[in-house]
Amino acid sequence: MKRKSLFFVAPYQMALRSEDLSAPAAGEARILSLCSAISTGTELLLYKGEAPTALAADATLPALRGTLAYPLKYGYSMVGRVEELGSGVDESWLGKLVFAFNPHEDAFNARVEELMPLPDGCSQHDAVFLPAMETAVNLILDGEPRLGERVVVLGQGLIGLLTTALLARHPLETLLTFDTYPARRTLATQFGAQAAFDPRSSKAEAEALLGASRADLVYELTGNPATLDLALDLVGDHGRVVVGSWYGERRASLDLGRHFHRGRIKLISSQVSSIEPALRGRWDRARRFAVAWRWLTELQPHRLISKTLPFAQAAEAHRLLAEQPDKYLTILFSYP
C-alpha cells in the first residue's frame, strides 16, 4: 500500500511524500494513524533549522534511526489502531488502540514489542501526550523535590505545565512559575502553581515570596538559554537547577562570577532518553511508563490541545506553533 509521510526538507520547509509500505513482516503489525502531536521542543528546533544536523535523532527509538540532517521524518507522539498482523503475532492485537514513538505519517509497520496498548480509561487524545508526561516524570525524578521545599518552574509550555502539575502533588512549601505569556500563567495556577509571574516584570515579587534564602530547586524548561541566568538568580545556596531544555545550536552565556561558585549551586542535566544512574537499580523505562500512564489518566492533558488540524495541513500547524506561541500551546494532527 501507499502511505503519506511528513518530511522536513530545509528550515521552515516540509513536504508530504508518498511512500510504499510493505506488508508487515514476522513479529510486526500495521498501524493506521489516528492522531499525533507536534513536539514543541526538538521538532520546532528542527523546523527552524536550529537542531545540530550531525546529532543522532534518537538512538533509543527504532523509528528515529539516523541523524537530524535534512531531509528526514520526525515526530514521536503517535496513536493509531492495529489493522494488520504479520506472522507470529497474536490475533488479540488486531483492532487495538496503541501508542508508538513514530514520526508523522498516516500508516506504519512496527514490531509489537515497540507498541503500547492504551490503558483502560485513557483516551487517544490523552495518550498522545505520553512522551511529554514521561519527560515530566523524569524531571521530577532528577530534581528530587523534598518536603517543605521552595520550587520554581521557569517555562509553562507543555512540559512545564505537566511538571508543575506533578510538583503540585508534593508537600512543598512554595511552588512558583514563570512564563512570558499570560494564557500560560493562567494555566499554571489552574495546574497547581501557588503563583505565576512574568519574568520581565515580576521577578522582585517572586523573590519576596521565596525569602532571603531563595529557592531550593529551580527547573529551566523555557527552551531559551538566556533564562539560565534567571534560574541562577532565583536558586539559593547549595540549591539545584535542573536544565530540562534542549537548546540545539543555540549557546548559553552564563554569569557564573557571582552567586554560582560561592553558593555551590548544582546544575543538573535532565534528559528522558536515560534514567539517573542512582535510580537504575529500581527504576527502568517500564516503571517510568507505568507512572506516566497513571498521571495521563488522572490529569487528562487533552485540555491543553490548542488546535487539531488535518495531517494535510502539517506545514500550517508548524508555522502557527513557531509564529504564535502565545496562542498555540499544542497542536495535534488528525488522520483520515
TAWODA-V160403 format. One record per residue. N is the residue number from 1. PSI is psi in radians with two decimals (* if undefined). OMEGA is omega in degrees with one decimal (* if undefined). D_FIRST is the distance of its C-alpha to the first C-alpha in Angstrom with 2 decimals. Layout:
N;PSI;OMEGA;D_FIRST, N;PSI;OMEGA;D_FIRST
This chain:
1;2.91;175.2;0.00, 2;2.61;173.4;3.79, 3;2.82;174.3;6.72, 4;2.27;179.2;10.41, 5;2.56;179.1;12.97, 6;2.19;178.2;16.73, 7;2.34;168.2;18.76, 8;2.09;-172.0;22.56, 9;-0.35;179.4;23.77, 10;2.90;176.6;27.54, 11;2.22;178.9;30.08, 12;0.30;179.0;29.35, 13;2.33;176.9;26.30, 14;2.84;-177.5;22.61, 15;2.49;170.6;19.46, 16;2.10;-175.5;16.05, 17;2.52;176.6;13.67, 18;2.35;-179.4;10.12, 19;2.66;171.7;8.51, 20;2.42;175.4;5.99, 21;2.00;-177.7;5.33, 22;2.94;173.8;6.64, 23;2.60;179.8;7.92, 24;2.37;179.8;10.95, 25;3.10;177.8;13.98, 26;2.29;179.5;17.44, 27;0.01;-178.1;18.83, 28;2.85;171.3;15.66, 29;2.65;171.7;14.04, 30;2.33;-178.0;10.87, 31;2.30;169.9;12.37, 32;2.21;-174.4;11.74, 33;2.48;175.3;14.28, 34;-0.85;177.2;17.44, 35;2.66;174.3;19.83, 36;2.66;-177.5;20.79, 37;2.52;176.2;24.19, 38;2.27;173.3;25.37, 39;2.13;179.3;27.81, 40;0.12;174.6;31.00, 41;-1.69;-176.5;32.27, 42;-0.74;-175.3;30.31, 43;-0.68;177.9;27.50, 44;-0.58;173.5;30.11, 45;-0.73;177.4;31.98, 46;-0.76;178.7;28.88, 47;-0.69;-177.3;28.43, 48;-0.07;-177.8;32.13, 49;0.46;-176.5;32.19, 50;0.18;178.2;34.53, 51;2.44;178.7;32.62, 52;2.03;-170.2;33.78, 53;-0.40;-179.1;31.09, 54;-0.16;-176.9;32.24, 55;2.50;175.5;31.85, 56;2.41;-179.7;29.14, 57;-0.95;172.2;26.64, 58;1.81;-175.4;27.20, 59;-0.27;-177.5;28.02, 60;-0.15;-176.2;27.89, 61;2.05;-178.3;24.22, 62;-0.58;-177.6;21.56, 63;-0.15;-177.6;18.96, 64;0.73;175.4;21.64, 65;2.72;-179.9;22.73, 66;-3.01;-176.2;24.39, 67;-3.12;178.2;26.84, 68;0.34;177.5;27.16, 69;2.49;176.1;27.31, 70;2.64;-11.6;25.35, 71;2.62;178.4;22.54, 72;2.75;170.4;20.91, 73;2.54;179.3;18.76, 74;2.96;-175.8;21.06, 75;2.57;-177.8;21.65, 76;0.41;-179.2;22.45, 77;1.47;-171.6;22.89, 78;2.35;170.6;19.79, 79;2.33;-179.8;19.83, 80;-3.08;179.9;16.92, 81;2.32;179.6;16.42, 82;2.15;-176.0;15.22, 83;-0.57;-174.2;12.66, 84;2.59;-176.9;12.06, 85;2.48;170.0;14.43, 86;3.04;-178.4;14.81, 87;2.53;176.8;18.02, 88;0.03;-180.0;21.24, 89;2.28;-179.4;20.21, 90;2.39;-176.5;22.59, 91;-0.26;178.7;21.35, 92;-0.30;178.0;23.26, 93;-0.45;-173.4;20.45, 94;2.22;178.8;18.25, 95;-0.08;-178.6;18.58, 96;2.52;167.2;20.57, 97;2.26;-174.3;20.87, 98;2.69;169.9;20.73, 99;2.53;176.7;21.69, 100;2.48;171.7;20.11, 101;1.45;-172.0;21.45, 102;2.55;176.7;18.25, 103;2.97;-179.9;17.89, 104;1.96;174.8;16.96, 105;2.76;-170.3;13.22, 106;-0.11;174.6;11.42, 107;2.66;179.9;9.42, 108;2.82;172.9;10.37, 109;2.51;177.8;11.53, 110;2.62;173.6;15.31, 111;2.46;-172.9;18.14, 112;-0.45;178.5;19.84, 113;-0.23;176.7;23.12, 114;-0.06;-179.3;21.79, 115;2.57;177.2;21.06, 116;1.96;176.1;24.00, 117;2.48;178.7;24.23, 118;2.32;178.1;26.03, 119;2.76;174.4;29.69, 120;2.38;177.4;31.42, 121;-0.03;179.1;32.78, 122;2.01;-178.6;30.42, 123;2.84;179.4;28.29, 124;-0.54;-178.9;24.92, 125;-0.22;167.8;26.83, 126;-0.71;-176.9;29.32, 127;-0.53;-177.6;26.96, 128;-0.24;178.2;25.19, 129;0.19;-177.8;28.62, 130;-0.82;180.0;28.73, 131;-0.66;178.5;28.85, 132;-0.72;179.1;31.59, 133;-0.68;176.8;33.56, 134;-0.69;177.6;33.25, 135;-0.76;179.0;34.67, 136;-0.74;177.6;37.48, 137;-0.73;180.0;38.34, 138;-0.65;177.3;38.51, 139;-0.69;177.2;40.82, 140;-0.77;179.4;43.11, 141;-0.70;-177.6;43.26, 142;-0.59;-178.8;44.09, 143;-0.45;-179.8;46.65, 144;1.04;177.0;48.43, 145;2.44;-173.0;50.03, 146;2.83;179.3;53.33, 147;2.22;174.0;55.69, 148;0.16;-178.7;57.58, 149;2.77;173.1;55.83, 150;2.09;-172.0;55.39, 151;2.46;178.1;51.77, 152;2.37;174.7;50.26, 153;2.04;177.7;46.60, 154;2.03;-178.4;46.04, 155;2.09;-179.8;42.91, 156;0.79;164.5;41.48, 157;-2.86;-176.4;37.87, 158;-0.88;-178.7;35.34, 159;-0.73;179.8;36.37, 160;-0.74;180.0;40.01, 161;-0.74;179.0;40.01, 162;-0.65;176.3;38.41, 163;-0.74;176.7;40.90, 164;-0.76;-179.4;43.70, 165;-0.70;178.3;42.71, 166;-0.71;178.2;42.84, 167;-0.59;-179.4;46.11, 168;-0.31;177.7;47.60, 169;-0.01;178.3;47.39, 170;2.68;179.1;49.75, 171;1.13;-179.6;53.55, 172;2.80;172.1;53.99, 173;-0.73;-175.5;57.07, 174;2.42;173.5;55.23, 175;1.88;-178.8;51.64, 176;2.64;178.6;51.40, 177;2.75;176.1;48.47, 178;2.43;169.9;48.22, 179;2.58;-177.9;45.83, 180;-0.29;-174.4;46.45, 181;2.19;-177.0;44.57, 182;-0.71;-178.3;46.54, 183;-0.65;179.5;43.58, 184;-0.59;176.4;42.58, 185;-0.65;176.1;46.21, 186;-0.78;178.2;46.27, 187;-0.64;-178.7;43.20, 188;-0.75;179.0;44.86, 189;-0.57;176.3;47.87, 190;-0.52;-179.3;45.74, 191;0.07;169.8;43.96, 192;-0.04;178.6;47.33, 193;2.50;176.4;48.93, 194;-0.65;177.7;52.68, 195;2.69;-179.8;52.62, 196;2.31;-171.7;50.30, 197;2.68;170.9;51.68, 198;2.08;-176.1;50.98, 199;-0.34;-178.3;51.48, 200;-0.31;-172.8;53.04, 201;-0.22;-169.4;55.86, 202;0.29;-177.8;56.20, 203;-0.77;-177.6;56.46, 204;-0.67;178.4;60.19, 205;-0.73;178.3;59.64, 206;-0.73;179.6;57.12, 207;-0.60;177.9;59.53, 208;-0.66;178.3;62.27, 209;-0.59;-178.4;60.21, 210;-0.53;-178.6;59.41, 211;3.08;-173.1;63.06, 212;-0.54;-178.2;64.81, 213;-0.03;173.4;62.86, 214;-2.86;-172.1;59.53, 215;2.59;172.6;56.14, 216;-0.59;-172.2;55.47, 217;2.26;177.1;51.74, 218;2.32;173.7;49.69, 219;2.26;174.9;45.90, 220;1.86;-174.4;44.63, 221;0.43;-176.7;41.22, 222;-0.42;-171.5;41.41, 223;0.02;-177.7;39.42, 224;1.99;-176.1;42.51, 225;-0.47;-179.7;44.54, 226;-0.39;-177.4;47.73, 227;-0.25;178.5;47.71, 228;-0.58;177.1;48.67, 229;-0.68;176.5;52.24, 230;-0.70;177.8;52.33, 231;-0.76;-179.8;51.14, 232;-0.55;176.5;53.98, 233;-0.63;-172.6;56.46, 234;-0.40;-175.5;55.61, 235;2.55;-179.4;55.57, 236;3.10;179.0;58.90, 237;2.38;179.5;60.60, 238;0.32;179.2;58.72, 239;3.08;-177.6;55.74, 240;2.41;171.0;52.02, 241;2.02;178.5;49.47, 242;2.10;-179.8;45.85, 243;1.78;178.5;43.57, 244;-0.23;178.4;40.10, 245;2.59;168.3;39.08, 246;2.17;-171.1;37.17, 247;-0.10;180.0;38.55, 248;-2.25;-178.2;36.29, 249;-0.14;-178.4;38.28, 250;2.54;-176.0;41.01, 251;2.57;177.6;44.32, 252;2.24;173.9;46.75, 253;1.88;-170.4;50.44, 254;2.50;172.1;52.34, 255;1.65;-178.8;55.99, 256;0.19;-173.7;56.94, 257;-0.07;-176.1;60.62, 258;-1.63;-170.6;61.92, 259;-0.42;-168.2;60.87, 260;-0.95;-174.4;58.12, 261;-0.88;-177.6;60.27, 262;-0.51;177.6;63.31, 263;-0.13;179.0;61.19, 264;0.92;-178.9;59.20, 265;2.44;176.4;55.92, 266;2.15;171.6;52.86, 267;2.10;-174.2;49.62, 268;2.16;174.9;46.73, 269;2.32;178.2;43.19, 270;2.17;179.9;40.52, 271;2.28;-167.9;36.90, 272;-0.24;-177.6;34.44, 273;-0.19;176.5;32.78, 274;2.88;-179.3;35.92, 275;2.43;177.8;38.69, 276;2.20;-175.3;42.36, 277;-0.62;-178.3;43.88, 278;-0.31;-178.8;46.76, 279;-0.18;-168.8;44.41, 280;-0.29;176.0;42.22, 281;-0.40;-177.1;44.55, 282;-0.45;-176.5;43.62, 283;2.37;168.7;40.50, 284;-3.12;-176.2;36.98, 285;-0.55;179.2;33.64, 286;-0.75;178.9;33.28, 287;-0.71;179.5;36.63, 288;-0.70;175.9;35.85, 289;-0.72;-179.6;32.58, 290;-0.72;177.7;34.62, 291;-0.74;-179.5;37.06, 292;-0.74;178.7;34.44, 293;-0.73;-179.5;32.77, 294;-0.79;-175.7;36.26, 295;-0.45;171.2;37.10, 296;-0.79;-179.2;33.84, 297;-0.66;-176.8;34.78, 298;-0.76;-174.3;38.37, 299;-0.40;178.3;38.04, 300;1.18;-175.0;35.03, 301;-0.02;174.5;34.01, 302;-0.32;176.0;31.81, 303;-0.32;-177.2;35.17, 304;0.05;178.2;34.56, 305;2.07;179.8;31.44, 306;-0.59;-175.1;32.70, 307;2.57;171.7;29.79, 308;2.20;-178.2;26.23, 309;2.63;173.7;24.13, 310;2.59;-179.9;20.68, 311;-0.57;-179.6;18.20, 312;-0.32;-179.2;18.47, 313;0.58;-176.9;22.14, 314;-0.74;-179.0;21.76, 315;-0.71;178.8;24.31, 316;-0.69;179.9;26.78, 317;-0.80;179.6;26.56, 318;-0.65;178.8;27.45, 319;-0.76;-179.5;30.18, 320;-0.77;-179.5;31.75, 321;-0.64;-178.4;31.92, 322;-0.64;-172.9;33.42, 323;-0.41;-175.9;35.88, 324;1.03;-179.4;36.93, 325;-0.34;176.6;37.10, 326;-0.40;-176.2;40.08, 327;-0.58;-173.7;38.00, 328;2.00;178.4;34.54, 329;-0.85;-178.4;34.45, 330;2.34;175.3;30.84, 331;2.36;177.3;27.84, 332;2.62;168.0;24.65, 333;2.44;169.5;21.25, 334;2.58;-175.5;19.85, 335;2.44;179.9;16.20, 336;*;*;15.34
